[in-house]
Amino acid sequence: MARDTTINQEDEPENPFEIAKYLSEQFAQTAAQRDYLGGTPKQERDAIRQSGLLSLIIPKQYGGLGADWYQTMQIIREIAKADSSIAHVFGFQHLMLATVRLFSKPEQWEPWYEQTAQLNWFWGNALNPLDERSIAKSFPGWFEFSGKKSFCSGAIDSEMLIVSARAKTDAKLLIAAIPTGRTGVTVIQDWDNIGQRQTDSGSVNFEKVRVEQNEILADPGPLSSPFSCLRSLVAQLILTNIYLGIAEGAYQDARQYTLYEARPWHTSNLESAQHDPYVLSHYGEFWVGLESARALADIAAQKLDQAWQKQTALTEAERGDVAVAISVAKVLATRTGLDITNKMFEVMGSRSTHGGLRMDRHWRNLRTHTLHDPLDYKIKELGEWALNNSYPKPTFYS
């Protein structure tokens, strides 16, 4: 039987967080089945388009909703509770918008903001600075991009792409914003990982793609000032809230199952699993982890907002303080999430491993995502700060 993909839009709320909560409840109904199917969650992406949330971070003067980063992170986390794949592409929407804001001139990013708000554009990612297979040739007034990029989350079903290539002459990193449908751009459906199965994080191929000079994000460009270096911190905090949302969703699923489906162990002499002291101990640990991770993630978001408001007046030390706060939150969200998504089976019992429930998707999603930025290196950066008062060096990952 084909699944019902209808998203009910009747009586949809107007407050951004309430809209996200409404959509999250809708997405949760099909999340397990869609995880099994993989592919592009087209119906769900269109529901986000219709909701207006794609312009969440865009200031109101450009037609957006004017949310700050704290509000945006809360909404990303809420969606991740139900479906971390959709939260991933939705979060990256705002990372791409931050990228054009931080790396380009107002006469570039302002029209892109206005058109995104007016036309509900989805932005996809084909930047991946660690994949250097794309080469840029220079011509008078334009460039030609050729090559391939991997881990291009959200590229399928997007209207715009953030892309990068290395200049053929000096290997300088060039970043640009171009329409996804431009001649020579081919989005490849080759994403088949164990987790985040509906992020379309596969490959994009560029075959002699023309990129105009005014599409290059070179003024001020990447990593050119403390303010432009906030881009990687926005990315890190988005991931932190996705991880935390996964943990919260796993906790909610486990709690529901323990209360209404789990059976007490036969030697416990108890009538229900919810009173088992070992089960209660696990839930206590889950709650401590979640409350701690929430607090740190919220503090980090507030610090990011304060830094964002300073714009070009932001100092290296102020940027460094935000980097430390976000790294701490990300480490704890990762550890807490992996703990809950693993141990949730201990509080639900063996029947919870039934394939149809797909409870393992929480662990698969988190495990897949967290490997892209190794925790050991994040902790090493924090060690440099804790011992030597050395801030994390600004890169695309820190």
N, C-alpha and C positions, 0 to 999 in steps of 0.2 A: 504494500500500500504506500502510495506517495505521501510524503509529509505535507501538512498544511503550512504554507509559508506566509500566510496572511498576517500582517501586523495591524492590529486594531488601532486606528487613529482616533476613534470616537472619544470625546471628552478628554483629550490629551491636555495635561496641565501646561501652564505658560512659564512658570519659574524654571530656570535652567536645571537646577538640581532635581526638581520634581519631574521634569521631562526625562532626565537621565534615569531616575528611579523607575519611571513608567516603562521606558525602553528596556531597562535591565530585566524587569519582570517578564516582559515579552520574550526577550532573548533567552532567558533561563529555560523556558518551556521546550526549546528545541536544541539547546546547547549540546547535550550528550549525543543526540543523533547527528547533528552537524559535525561534531568532532569525528564521528565515525566516517562520515562521507568525505570530509576534507573539501578542498576547492574553495571557491569564492562565495562568501555569504552575501550574495547580491541583494536579496530582499532586505536583509538587516542593514546593509550599507545605504540602501535607498531610504530606509526608515530614518536613519541618522540625517541624511540629506534633507528630508522633509521636515525634520524637527528643528532645523535652524542651528543646531549645535556645532556645525562645522565652522561657524564664525564666532565661536565662544570667546576666544582670546582677542579677537579683532576689536579695537576701540570703537565706541559708538559713532564717532564722527566719520568713520569709514563704512558704517552700516552694520557693524558687528554687535555682539551682545555686551562687550566691554568688561568681561570677567577678568579678575586678576589670576595670578598663578595658583594661589591657595584654592580658589574656587574651582579652577580647572583641574587641579590634581584630585580634589574631592570627587569630581564627576568621573574622571578616568578610573579612580578606585571603585566607584559604585558600579560602573559597567563591567569592570574586571571581576567583580564578585560573581557575575552571571556567566561571562564569556570573555576570557582574557585575550582571545584572538581579536575580537572586535575592539576591545579596549586598546590593544596594541596599535591597530591601524588608526583608531581615533586619536590616541595619544600622539602618534607620529604626525598626524595632521597639524597639530599645534607646534610640534618640533620643527616641521618644515616652514610654517609661518614665522616662527622665531628666527629661523635661519635667514630668510630673506630680509627680515627686519634688522638683524644684527650685522649682516654682511654686505648690504647694498645701500644705495643712496635713496632718499625719500622719493625722488621721481621714478624709482623702480618699484619699491615695495608698496607705496601708497596705492597705485592703480591695481596691483595684484590683490591687495587687501579688499579694495572696493569690489572688484570682480568676483572674488571668492565669496563675499557676503551676498552679492546680488544673485549670483548664479549657482550657489551651493557647490562650489568646486571641492572635490576631494584631491588632496596632494599626496603623492606617493614618494617613496625614497629610493633613489638609485645613486646614493653618494658613496657609501662604504669606502673610506679612505685607505683601508688596508688592502683592498683589491685594486691593484694597479694595472689591470689589463686594458684599460681604456686610455687612448692616446689622443691628444688634441694637436691638430695642425693649424697654424696661424695663416690667415689671409687678410688682406686689407679690409678692416671693418667687421670681420667675422672669423669664426673658427669651424673646424670640421672635427667632430668627435667620432672615433671608431673604436670598437672593442666591446668588452662585456663586463657587467657588474653582477655580483652575487649578493644575497641577503637583501633583496629590494622589496622590503615590506610595503604592502599596500599599493604597489605599482599597477597591478591589474585593477581595472574599473576606476582609475584616477583620471582627472582632467589635466593635472600638472605634475611634473616631476622635478625634484632636485637631483641634479646629476653632477658627476665630477670626472675629470680626466687629467692625466699628466701631460704637460706641454712637451712636445717632441724635442724642442730645442734645449730646454734647461730643466725639465722634469718638475717644473712648478705645478702645484695643485691648482687646477681651475675648477670652480664650482659655478653652476648655472641653473636657472629656472626655465624650463621649456615645456610646451604642451606635450602630453603623453602621446597624442596622435600624430606627432610630426613624422614626416617621411624619413624612413631609416631607423625608427625606434620600434623594436619588437620586444614585447613583454612575453616572457616564456613561462608557461605553467609547469615548472619542474620542482616545485616545493613538495617534498614528501618526507618530512621529519616526524619524529614520534610525538612532538608537541607543537602547540601554536599552529595547528593544522589548517586554520582558515585565515592566516595572515598573508598568504600569497607572497611569502618571502623568498621567492625564487630568483631567477636571473632576468636581466634586461640586456638586449644586444643592441649596439649602436653601429650602424653601417653608413658611414659618410653622412652623419647627421649635421646639418647646418645649424650653428649656434651664433646668434647675432651678438655683437659687442654689448648692446644694452641688456642682454640676458645674462651676462657674466656678473657674478656677485663679487666684485673686486674692490669696492670702495665703501667701507673700509677694508672689507675682506675678512677671511677667517683668521682667528687668533691674533688679531692686529692690535687689540687693546683689552684691558680688563673687562669692559662691557661686552665686546664681541666674544670674549672667552666664556660668557655665560651660556653660550649655546650648548656646550657639552654638559653643563650643570642642569639645564632644562631637560636634556636627554636622560641624565642619570636619575633625576627626580621623577620623571615620567615612569621609568622602569621600576623605581622603588614603589610607586603607588600601584603599578600593575602587579608586582609581587605581593604586595600587601592585600590587594583585592583578591588575588588567587587564594591566599591564606584565609581570608575572611569567608570566601565562598566555600572552601573546603571545610572550615569549621562549621558553617551553617548546615552543610549537607551531612556532616558527621553527627552533629547534635540531633538533627531531625531523625536520622536513622537510629541512633542510640535510644532516643525516647520512644520510638514507635515500632521499631523492627528488631532491634538487637535482643538476644536471649542471654540470660545470666549464665555464667559458667557453672557447670553442674556441681562443683565442690564448694561454691560460694555460699550455699544455703540461703540464697536470696531469691525473691520472687521477680525481681526486675533488674536489668543491667544498670539502670540509672542510679542505683544505690550501692553499686560495687565500689569499694574503697579504691581499688586500682584504677577503675574507670574515672572516678572523681579526681584522682591525683593527676591523670593525664589532662583532664579538662582544666584543672587549675593551672597547669603549666601552659596550656594553650592560651588561656586568658591573660596570663602574665606577659607572654610573648606578644600577643596582639595589642594589648594596651600600651606596652612599651614602644612597639614599632609605630603605632598610630601617633603617639605623642612626638616621637622624634621626626616622623615624616611631616607632621603639621608644623613643627618648629622650623624645619628646613624650608618648607614652602613660604613661611612668613619671612624668613631671611632672604629667600630668592626675590620676593616681592620688593623688599626694601632695597636690594641691590639693583633690581630692574628700574626702579623709579629714579635712581641716581644717574642712569644712562652714562654719558661720557665722563661724568665726574667720579665714577666708581674707581677706587684705588685697587692696586694689586692685593693689598692686605684684606680689604673688604671682600674682594672676590674670593680670596683664600679662605676666609671664615665661612663663606657659603659652601665652598667645596668640601670643607671638613664636615660641616653639618649634614650635607647630603650623603657623603660617603658613610658616615656613621649610621644614618637611617637606612641606607641601602644594605649595609652588612647585616643589620638586625632583621630587616624585612626578609632577606634571603635566608638567613638561618631559621627564623621563626616559620617561614613558609615551608621550607624543606622538612622541618620537624613535624609540622601539622599534617602536611600532605602524605607523609610516610606513616606516622603513628595514628592517623585517623582510623586505619584498619584495625588497630588494636582495641579501639573503643567501639567498633561496629561489629567485629566478628567475621568469621570466614565467609558467611553468606554474602557479605558486602562486596566480595571480589567477583560476583557474577558479572560476566562480560557486558550484559545489556545495560547495567547501571553506569558503566564507564567512570566509576569513581577514581580510577587511576589517572584520568585526564588532568586532574589538578597537579599531581606530581609531574606528569609528563610535560605539561605546559611550563611549569616553573623550572624544571630541570633543563629543558631545552633552552629557555631564555637566559638563565643565569650563567651558562657556560660561555656566553659571548663576551663576558667581561669578568675574567677569573677573580673569585673572591680573595684568593691569596695575594694578588697584586694590589687589590683595594686595601687590604689590611696592612700591607707593607707601606703604602702611602700614608696611612694613618699612623703607623709606627714612626715614620720620619717626622711627622708633626708632633706626636706625643713625646718623643725623645729629643729631637733636634730642632723643634719649632720651625720646620721646613714645610711650607704649604705644598699640596699636590701641584705638580707642574702641569700647566694648562695644555691639554691635548684634546683630541676628539673623544676621549674616553675618561677624562678626569677634569 
